[in-house]
Amino acid sequence: MQFRLPYIDRISFWLGVAFATAFWWVLAALRPLLQQVIQSLKAKQKEKKEKVRTASAIEERYRQIILQQAQGFHLAAPLFSLEEILIPPRLLLPPMHPAPGKPTLAEDIVSLTLPYMPDWPELAAIYNAPTLSFPKALAGGLDLVIMGQPGCGKTVALAYLASLTARRNPASGLPPETVPILVHVADLDLPLKNPESLLNPIIDTVAERAPVRDLPRLPDFILRIFREGRVLFLLDGQDELPPGDLKTAVAYLDKLKQTYPATRFVTTACPDCLDGLMELNFAPFTLASWSSKQRSEFLDKWSELWTRYVAVEAWVQSGPEQVDPLLLNQWLTVDKGNLTPLELTLQAWAAFAGDVRGPRPLEAIQAHIRRLSPADTPSEAMELLALQTNLAAKPVFDPRQAREWIKSFEPPEVYEAVDEESEVRKSKKASKGEKAASKPGVLVKMVANGMLTQHRNNQMRFTHPLFAGYLAGKTLVNYRAEAVLDQPAWSGKYLALRYLSAHRDISTLAETLTATSKRPLERNLLMAGGWLREAPPQVAWRGNIMAKLAALLQEQDQPLALRSKALAALVLSEDPAAAALFRQLHNAPSPEVVQLAALGSGAMQDTKAIEGLADMLNSSNPNVQRAACLALVAVGTTSAIDFVGAALLQGGENLRRFAAEALANHPPDGHAMLKEGAAVDDLLVRRAVAYGLSRVDQPWADELLAKLQVEDKEWIVRTSATEVIESRNRAHSYIQVPIPPPSESPWLIAFAGKQGMGISPNQPTTDLLLLALKNGSEEERLASLVYLRQYPTETVLGELYHTMYSDDTPMREAIFQVLWELAASGVALPDPHQFGVG
């Protein structure tokens, strides 16, 4: 076989050689350029990594700054960090927005007996009403406005959220990359001088706490996290603002929300001052008052921390002899059921420091103000400053104007000074023993002592609005109180009048305020009712106000929620006459009045009412039975608990359930009875116990429920346990989500279809909603209120009034809540009489 070489085309061969030579020649020529490109890419990648690393480092340092800032956002910060003394805040569970076909939460004994009162949450705490954690409230994507009276812990709640988020704690309910920004509204220096520089006030505020090395990159960092939608913006202090300043602050929030729609917001508000916030889709949540368990936990923490850290200080050792902390805690626990967290903190501080001036919260406030007062500054100077800020409705004020107000108390050389920040620096030097150029002024000394807080752009405010209100009310006795009374609704007005009532007989003022009823909300009467606790017991006007509250409580054509607020005012007055009134009403002909009277007796822990409450267990009205069970457990004596225990063992089927649910409110004895009842050889007792266990948020209760569900020999008990467990799971997964527009609401679209009507995004739906209010099913009527609150026209209000004053109890209570929200949002509600009702 002959071997043959493969055929090679010469033209192709030489073309290939030419192309290869040219390719390698070009590659060799471009090699330096390619190396330069590769090096450039590597440099850019390295620079990008460095930027990411730097940005990450800035963020981590910022998170530590926020964490440190949050630890000082509470009244006792000079003594303890926030985490050491914190009682995790919770929110009062609001009613769900009803919608046909949407699953609802099973109502427990408290929600069926005590109406939802966001502006009077104290009774809800006494009776252990359902509450909600902040993660659950945030999980639905809503922006939150935290409502509460001054001193209830709103600032601490914001600091708590900031701490969780800064640490990337899953308990915040937010993604781990979320970055908190915590500012007081006074630091924003609103209104903006340049509306285009929306983030500048935030950047400047953050920059005051940032390290110098981060200042050049800080603006880019803040802008980036806003653009990425990673910000939780926590704005404190809105609850302190008068209406004009509140509108400015809300306008700023509106601009932020429009520019950075992915940002999450949490702010604060006075319960009666939500103007503008509801329109921005802020969901209002009331901060829950402390329960007796939380108060005891707080006092235990305070006692332990004081003993460990403060009692060893020289100033304590040289003071009065220290009292046994156990005795102090016992004294502080007795009759302290209605104190706000701030008041309990001041009571504990005064008791342990040995400067307690009396058992009332008023005296604890006096002790703390005395503690914060500069040694050589007359109290009249602070009182005058507080009064002037109140009369001018300027809780955040310019120190130059403040010096004009109190110039009679300022040394001449200080009055001539204009640079307040320079004065503060001089004061700090003087406190360190350095030579100061001149004697510090009154304002500077108040800042140094903690009575005043200084903010950006040389702005100041009282450290807590309650101190300003107390001082203003104290000195208002020498001025015309009507000047404050005529102001629009804001927290400064309410506080000044409240503490005025503690220092002067305001009979004429109270009579003028309550001369005529102000339906549908009776704000004037309830405001005066809030003064009762602080007022001296012998003043004449107390009896008049209490009589009017008692009359309102008994008006059967008024919503139960309104009458319950009158009840709360009477309970919080802590007046023995209120307890006697409730006992007298135990025999009232109206079941609703008896129900309210029972709740009042329980809230006041009136042992004289036990027999009357026990008699109510035999009532044919289930609401009266529920109220009696709750009240007896709230009284808490052995005989009162025994009556409820007997009802569990011997009562009718419904009464047994009410008794078991009520016993869940009493951990020492009630929980023991539930444990024993789970093993009783009576299926009705075990079935009732299953419902009682649903209100006990403890592992042992979960175990008992699971055992009843699986192992009980009676199917009815197993079924009840299954129902309870499913209901608890729904409650634990409670999420309130934004309301869709009417044109996207499934139930409203279906209702329009049944009426032969269409619904369009571009057309108003008021007529359709009013038709649903009149002719829909109960679910549809209740659901229509969710949207009708957005159209507070005279026609809509007229229909709401007529429905509220009808015999439909569920609609009456739901509409009253809508009207309260409208009034809090700034809507002027007309008198119901002009519509022929009320």
SVG drawing of the C-alpha trace seen along z (x, -y; Angstrom):
<svg xmlns="http://www.w3.org/2000/svg" viewBox="-85 -94 90 96">
<polyline fill="none" stroke="black" stroke-width="0.4" points="0.0,0.0 1.5,-3.4 1.5,-6.2 0.3,-9.6 0.8,-13.0 -2.4,-15.0 -3.1,-17.7 -2.4,-21.3 -3.7,-24.2 -0.9,-26.6 -3.0,-29.8 -4.9,-28.8 -1.7,-27.8 0.1,-31.1 -3.1,-33.1 -3.2,-31.3 0.4,-32.0 -0.1,-35.7 -3.2,-36.0 -1.5,-34.3 1.6,-36.4 -0.5,-39.6 -2.6,-38.4 0.5,-37.8 2.1,-41.0 -1.0,-43.0 -1.3,-41.2 2.3,-41.9 1.8,-45.5 -1.3,-45.8 0.1,-43.9 1.0,-47.0 -2.5,-48.5 -4.2,-45.2 -2.2,-45.1 -3.2,-48.7 -6.9,-47.8 -6.6,-44.8 -4.9,-46.8 -7.6,-49.5 -10.4,-46.9 -8.6,-45.4 -8.2,-48.9 -11.9,-49.7 -12.9,-46.4 -10.7,-47.1 -12.1,-50.6 -15.6,-49.3 -14.8,-46.7 -13.2,-49.5 -16.3,-51.7 -18.5,-48.8 -16.2,-48.1 -16.1,-51.7 -19.9,-52.0 -20.3,-48.9 -18.0,-50.3 -19.9,-53.6 -23.1,-51.7 -21.8,-49.6 -20.4,-52.6 -23.7,-54.4 -25.7,-51.4 -23.5,-51.6 -24.2,-55.4 -27.9,-54.8 -27.7,-52.0 -25.9,-54.3 -28.3,-57.1 -31.3,-54.9 -29.9,-53.8 -30.2,-57.4 -33.8,-58.0 -35.5,-57.6 -36.1,-59.5 -33.7,-57.5 -30.8,-57.6 -28.6,-59.3 -28.8,-56.2 -29.4,-53.2 -29.2,-52.3 -32.5,-51.6 -31.8,-47.9 -31.2,-47.5 -34.5,-48.9 -36.7,-48.3 -40.1,-46.7 -40.8,-45.8 -43.7,-48.0 -46.8,-46.6 -49.7,-48.1 -53.4,-47.8 -55.0,-45.5 -57.4,-47.6 -60.5,-46.1 -59.8,-44.5 -61.0,-46.3 -64.1,-44.2 -64.6,-42.8 -67.1,-40.2 -65.4,-36.9 -62.3,-37.9 -61.6,-35.7 -61.9,-37.6 -60.4,-37.1 -62.5,-35.4 -63.3,-38.0 -62.4,-37.1 -64.1,-38.0 -62.5,-41.5 -63.1,-42.7 -66.8,-41.5 -67.2,-43.4 -65.0,-46.5 -65.2,-48.7 -62.0,-49.7 -60.9,-53.1 -57.6,-54.3 -57.6,-57.5 -58.3,-55.8 -56.2,-52.6 -55.9,-52.2 -59.0,-50.0 -57.8,-47.7 -54.6,-47.1 -56.5,-46.4 -58.5,-43.7 -55.7,-42.3 -57.1,-43.2 -55.4,-41.7 -52.2,-43.5 -50.0,-43.4 -46.2,-43.4 -44.5,-46.0 -43.2,-43.3 -46.8,-42.2 -47.9,-45.9 -45.1,-46.5 -45.4,-43.2 -48.3,-44.3 -46.4,-47.2 -48.3,-50.0 -46.7,-53.1 -47.5,-53.6 -48.5,-56.5 -48.1,-55.6 -50.8,-57.4 -50.7,-58.0 -50.8,-60.6 -47.5,-62.3 -45.5,-59.9 -46.9,-56.6 -43.6,-55.6 -43.9,-56.6 -40.3,-57.8 -39.1,-54.6 -41.0,-52.6 -39.2,-54.5 -35.9,-53.9 -36.8,-50.2 -37.5,-49.9 -34.3,-51.7 -32.3,-49.3 -33.8,-46.2 -33.3,-47.5 -29.8,-48.7 -28.8,-45.2 -30.6,-43.5 -32.7,-41.7 -35.5,-39.6 -37.8,-40.7 -38.1,-44.1 -40.2,-42.4 -38.2,-44.2 -35.6,-43.0 -32.1,-42.8 -30.7,-45.4 -33.2,-48.0 -31.4,-51.1 -33.1,-53.1 -33.0,-56.9 -34.1,-58.2 -34.7,-62.0 -36.8,-64.4 -38.9,-66.8 -37.2,-69.8 -33.9,-68.7 -35.5,-69.0 -35.8,-72.8 -39.0,-73.0 -40.2,-74.4 -37.3,-73.7 -35.5,-76.8 -34.8,-75.0 -37.6,-72.5 -35.3,-70.8 -32.8,-69.7 -35.3,-67.2 -32.6,-65.1 -30.4,-67.9 -31.9,-68.2 -31.6,-64.4 -28.0,-64.4 -27.1,-67.4 -28.7,-65.7 -26.9,-62.4 -23.6,-64.3 -23.7,-65.7 -23.1,-62.2 -21.0,-60.8 -17.1,-60.5 -15.2,-63.1 -13.8,-60.6 -17.3,-59.7 -18.5,-63.2 -17.4,-63.5 -19.2,-60.3 -22.2,-60.6 -24.5,-62.5 -24.0,-59.8 -24.7,-57.1 -28.0,-58.7 -29.1,-59.3 -28.2,-55.8 -30.2,-54.0 -33.2,-56.2 -33.0,-55.4 -32.6,-51.7 -35.7,-51.8 -33.8,-50.5 -34.8,-53.2 -37.0,-53.0 -37.6,-56.6 -38.5,-57.1 -39.8,-60.6 -40.3,-61.6 -42.0,-64.7 -44.9,-65.1 -47.2,-64.5 -45.9,-67.7 -46.7,-70.0 -49.6,-72.5 -51.8,-72.2 -49.8,-74.7 -46.4,-73.1 -48.0,-69.6 -49.2,-70.5 -45.7,-71.6 -44.2,-68.3 -46.9,-66.2 -46.2,-68.1 -42.5,-67.2 -43.4,-63.5 -45.7,-63.7 -42.8,-64.9 -40.5,-62.2 -43.1,-59.5 -43.7,-60.8 -39.9,-61.0 -38.9,-57.8 -42.0,-55.6 -40.3,-52.5 -39.3,-54.1 -41.0,-52.8 -42.3,-55.4 -43.2,-55.3 -44.1,-58.5 -46.0,-59.7 -49.2,-61.6 -51.4,-63.0 -54.7,-60.9 -56.8,-63.9 -54.3,-65.3 -53.9,-63.1 -54.5,-65.9 -53.0,-65.0 -51.5,-61.6 -54.5,-59.5 -54.6,-61.0 -51.0,-59.8 -52.2,-56.3 -50.6,-56.1 -52.3,-53.4 -53.0,-54.7 -52.0,-52.3 -52.4,-53.1 -49.5,-52.2 -50.8,-49.7 -50.7,-50.8 -48.6,-48.7 -50.3,-45.8 -49.7,-45.0 -47.2,-42.3 -45.2,-44.8 -45.2,-47.3 -43.8,-44.7 -41.2,-43.6 -40.1,-47.2 -39.8,-47.8 -37.8,-44.6 -35.4,-45.8 -35.1,-49.2 -34.4,-47.8 -31.8,-45.4 -30.0,-48.1 -30.2,-50.7 -28.7,-48.4 -25.9,-47.3 -24.9,-50.6 -26.4,-53.6 -26.6,-52.7 -22.8,-52.4 -22.3,-56.0 -20.9,-58.5 -23.8,-60.9 -26.2,-58.2 -24.0,-56.9 -23.9,-60.4 -27.6,-61.0 -30.5,-59.7 -30.3,-56.1 -31.3,-53.6 -34.6,-51.8 -34.7,-48.1 -35.5,-47.8 -38.1,-45.1 -40.1,-47.5 -39.8,-50.2 -41.1,-48.0 -44.0,-46.9 -44.9,-50.5 -44.6,-51.4 -46.7,-48.4 -49.7,-49.2 -52.2,-51.6 -50.0,-52.4 -52.3,-50.7 -53.0,-53.8 -49.6,-55.4 -48.0,-55.9 -44.5,-54.5 -43.1,-58.0 -45.0,-58.5 -43.9,-55.1 -40.3,-55.9 -40.4,-59.2 -42.0,-57.5 -39.3,-54.8 -36.6,-57.4 -37.9,-59.6 -38.4,-56.6 -35.0,-55.1 -33.2,-58.5 -34.9,-59.5 -36.4,-62.7 -40.0,-61.4 -42.4,-64.2 -45.6,-62.1 -47.5,-59.2 -49.2,-61.0 -47.7,-61.2 -48.0,-64.9 -45.4,-64.9 -43.1,-62.6 -43.1,-65.1 -42.4,-67.9 -39.4,-65.9 -37.9,-65.4 -38.3,-69.0 -36.6,-70.0 -33.8,-67.5 -33.4,-69.1 -33.6,-72.7 -30.3,-74.7 -29.3,-75.5 -29.2,-79.3 -32.2,-79.6 -35.5,-80.7 -38.4,-78.3 -40.4,-81.3 -38.0,-81.6 -38.7,-78.1 -42.5,-78.5 -42.6,-81.7 -40.6,-80.1 -43.0,-77.1 -46.1,-79.4 -44.8,-81.6 -44.0,-78.6 -47.5,-77.4 -49.3,-80.7 -47.3,-81.1 -47.9,-77.5 -44.1,-77.1 -42.9,-73.9 -39.7,-74.3 -38.5,-77.8 -35.6,-80.1 -33.5,-80.9 -33.3,-84.6 -37.0,-84.9 -37.0,-82.9 -34.5,-85.3 -37.0,-88.1 -39.6,-86.2 -37.5,-85.7 -35.2,-88.7 -36.0,-89.8 -34.3,-86.7 -31.2,-87.0 -28.0,-88.8 -27.5,-91.9 -24.3,-90.6 -26.0,-87.3 -29.0,-89.1 -26.6,-90.9 -25.2,-87.6 -26.6,-86.2 -24.6,-83.0 -26.4,-80.4 -24.2,-77.5 -21.1,-79.5 -22.8,-79.9 -23.4,-76.2 -19.7,-75.5 -18.7,-78.1 -21.1,-76.4 -19.5,-73.0 -16.0,-74.5 -17.2,-76.0 -18.5,-72.6 -15.0,-71.1 -13.3,-73.8 -12.1,-75.8 -12.3,-79.5 -15.5,-80.8 -15.7,-84.1 -18.9,-85.1 -21.6,-83.8 -23.9,-81.4 -27.5,-82.4 -30.7,-80.7 -31.3,-78.8 -27.7,-77.5 -28.0,-76.3 -31.3,-74.6 -29.7,-72.8 -26.7,-71.7 -29.1,-70.3 -31.3,-68.5 -34.4,-70.6 -34.0,-71.8 -32.8,-70.0 -30.9,-71.8 -31.5,-70.9 -30.0,-71.9 -30.0,-75.5 -30.0,-76.8 -33.5,-75.5 -34.6,-74.4 -37.4,-72.6 -38.3,-71.2 -36.8,-67.8 -40.3,-66.3 -43.6,-68.0 -45.0,-66.9 -42.5,-69.0 -43.4,-72.0 -47.1,-71.4 -46.7,-71.0 -44.7,-74.3 -47.1,-76.1 -50.2,-74.9 -48.6,-75.9 -48.0,-79.5 -51.2,-79.7 -53.1,-80.3 -52.0,-83.9 -53.1,-84.4 -56.3,-84.2 -56.8,-80.4 -59.2,-81.0 -56.2,-82.0 -55.1,-78.4 -58.7,-77.0 -59.3,-78.8 -56.3,-77.2 -56.9,-74.4 -56.3,-70.8 -52.7,-70.0 -50.9,-68.2 -49.5,-71.4 -53.0,-72.8 -54.3,-69.6 -51.3,-69.4 -51.4,-73.0 -55.1,-72.8 -54.6,-69.5 -52.0,-70.8 -53.8,-74.1 -56.6,-72.1 -54.1,-70.7 -53.1,-74.2 -56.3,-76.3 -60.0,-75.9 -61.2,-76.0 -65.0,-75.7 -65.9,-78.6 -63.6,-77.2 -65.1,-73.7 -68.6,-75.0 -68.0,-77.0 -66.3,-74.1 -69.1,-71.6 -72.2,-73.9 -73.6,-72.3 -73.0,-68.8 -70.7,-68.5 -72.1,-65.5 -71.2,-63.1 -67.8,-62.9 -68.2,-64.9 -64.6,-66.0 -65.0,-68.9 -66.6,-66.8 -64.0,-64.0 -61.2,-66.5 -62.4,-67.8 -62.8,-64.2 -59.1,-63.7 -58.3,-66.5 -60.0,-64.7 -57.0,-62.6 -54.7,-65.6 -57.3,-67.9 -57.5,-68.3 -60.4,-66.2 -62.1,-69.2 -62.7,-71.4 -66.3,-72.0 -66.1,-71.4 -65.1,-67.7 -68.6,-66.7 -70.2,-68.5 -67.9,-66.9 -68.4,-63.4 -72.2,-63.9 -72.1,-64.7 -69.9,-61.7 -72.2,-59.5 -75.2,-60.8 -73.4,-60.2 -72.6,-56.7 -76.3,-56.0 -77.5,-57.5 -78.8,-54.4 -79.0,-56.0 -75.3,-56.8 -72.6,-54.5 -71.2,-52.1 -67.6,-53.3 -68.5,-56.9 -70.1,-55.8 -67.0,-53.6 -64.8,-56.7 -66.9,-58.3 -66.4,-55.1 -62.6,-55.4 -62.6,-59.0 -64.4,-58.0 -62.1,-55.1 -58.9,-57.1 -60.2,-59.8 -59.5,-57.2 -62.3,-58.9 -64.1,-56.8 -67.3,-58.4 -66.9,-56.7 -66.6,-53.3 -69.8,-54.0 -71.6,-55.1 -70.6,-51.8 -72.0,-49.8 -75.2,-51.8 -75.5,-51.1 -75.2,-47.3 -79.0,-47.2 -79.7,-49.6 -82.5,-48.5 -80.3,-48.7 -78.0,-45.7 -75.4,-48.0 -75.3,-50.2 -74.9,-47.2 -72.1,-45.9 -70.2,-49.2 -70.7,-49.5 -69.3,-46.0 -66.2,-46.9 -65.8,-50.1 -66.0,-48.1 -63.4,-45.7 -61.1,-48.4 -61.1,-50.1 -60.6,-46.8 -63.5,-47.6 -63.8,-44.8 -67.2,-46.1 -68.6,-45.3 -67.8,-41.6 -71.2,-40.4 -73.0,-42.5 -70.7,-41.3 -71.3,-37.7 -75.0,-38.3 -74.5,-39.4 -73.2,-35.9 -76.8,-34.8 -77.9,-37.5 -79.6,-36.4 -77.5,-38.9 -74.2,-37.4 -72.5,-40.8 -73.3,-41.3 -72.0,-37.8 -68.8,-38.5 -68.3,-41.8 -68.9,-40.3 -66.4,-37.5 -63.7,-40.0 -64.5,-42.4 -64.2,-39.7 -60.9,-38.5 -59.7,-42.1 -60.6,-42.6 -58.4,-39.6 -59.2,-38.7 -59.6,-35.0 -63.3,-35.3 -63.7,-37.1 -61.6,-34.4 -63.6,-31.7 -66.9,-33.0 -65.5,-32.7 -64.1,-29.3 -67.5,-28.2 -69.0,-29.5 -66.5,-27.4 -67.5,-24.3 -71.2,-24.8 -72.5,-27.4 -74.3,-27.1 -72.3,-26.3 -71.7,-29.9 -71.0,-31.1 -68.3,-28.4 -66.6,-29.6 -66.8,-33.3 -65.3,-32.2 -62.4,-30.3 -61.6,-33.2 -61.6,-35.6 -59.4,-33.4 -56.7,-33.7 -56.2,-37.3 -55.0,-36.1 -51.7,-34.2 -51.3,-33.2 -54.7,-31.6 -56.5,-31.7 -53.9,-29.8 -53.8,-27.1 -57.5,-26.7 -57.2,-26.3 -54.5,-23.6 -56.7,-21.7 -59.8,-22.2 -58.1,-20.5 -58.1,-17.3 -61.6,-17.5 -64.0,-14.7 -66.6,-17.1 -66.6,-17.7 -68.2,-21.1 -65.4,-22.2 -62.7,-20.9 -64.4,-22.5 -64.5,-25.9 -60.9,-25.5 -59.9,-25.2 -61.3,-28.6 -59.6,-30.0 -56.2,-28.6 -56.6,-30.5 -55.9,-33.7 -52.8,-32.4 -49.7,-33.0 -47.5,-30.5 -45.8,-27.2 -47.7,-25.2 -51.0,-26.5 -50.0,-25.4 -49.1,-21.9 -52.4,-21.6 -54.4,-22.7 -52.6,-20.2 -53.3,-17.5 -57.0,-18.3 -57.1,-18.4 -55.6,-14.9 -56.1,-12.9 -59.4,-14.0 -62.1,-11.3 -64.9,-13.6 -65.2,-14.8 -66.8,-18.1 -63.7,-18.9 -61.4,-17.9 -63.4,-20.0 -63.3,-23.1 -59.5,-22.7 -59.0,-22.5 -61.2,-25.6 -59.1,-27.5 -55.8,-26.5 -56.9,-27.6 -58.2,-30.9 -54.8,-31.5 -52.9,-30.8 -55.0,-33.4 -54.4,-35.9 -50.7,-35.2 -50.6,-35.8 -52.6,-39.0 -51.5,-41.4 -53.2,-44.7 -52.5,-45.5 -53.2,-48.7 -56.8,-49.1 -57.2,-48.7 -59.0,-51.5 -62.8,-51.1 -62.6,-50.2 -60.3,-47.2 -62.3,-46.0 -63.8,-42.6 -66.8,-42.9 -67.7,-46.4 -67.4,-45.2 -69.6,-42.3 -72.1,-44.5 -72.2,-47.0 -72.9,-44.0 -75.8,-42.9 -77.2,-46.5 -76.7,-46.5 -74.1,-49.2 -70.6,-49.6 -67.5,-50.9 -64.7,-52.9 -61.4,-54.1 -62.2,-57.6 -65.7,-58.0 -66.6,-58.7 -68.1,-55.8 -69.9,-57.7 -73.4,-56.9 -72.6,-53.2 -71.1,-53.1 -74.1,-54.9 -76.3,-52.3 -74.2,-49.6 -74.5,-51.3 -78.3,-51.4 -79.2,-48.1 -76.2,-45.8 -75.7,-42.8 -74.2,-43.5 -70.7,-42.6 -71.2,-45.0 -72.5,-47.8 -69.5,-47.5 -67.1,-47.3 -68.6,-50.4 -67.4,-52.4 -63.8,-51.7 -64.2,-53.9 -66.9,-56.3 -64.4,-57.8 -62.5,-59.1 -65.5,-61.2 -66.6,-63.3 -69.2,-65.4 -72.4,-66.6 -74.4,-64.0 -72.1,-61.2 -72.0,-62.5 -75.8,-62.8 -76.2,-59.1 -73.6,-58.1 -75.4,-59.9 -78.8,-58.4 -77.3,-54.9 -75.4,-55.4 -78.4,-56.6 -80.5,-53.6 -81.0,-50.4 -78.2,-48.6 -75.6,-48.1 -72.7,-46.8 -73.1,-49.7 -73.5,-52.2 -70.1,-51.2 -68.3,-51.0 -69.6,-54.4 -68.6,-56.0 -65.0,-54.8 -65.1,-56.3 -66.4,-59.7 -63.6,-59.7 -61.0,-59.1 -62.5,-61.9 -62.4,-64.4 -58.8,-63.4 -57.9,-64.0 -59.2,-67.6 -62.7,-67.2 -65.2,-69.5 -68.1,-67.2 -71.5,-69.0 -73.9,-68.6 -76.1,-65.6 -79.1,-67.7 -79.0,-69.5 -79.8,-66.1 -82.6,-65.4 -80.8,-62.8 -78.5,-62.6"/>
</svg>
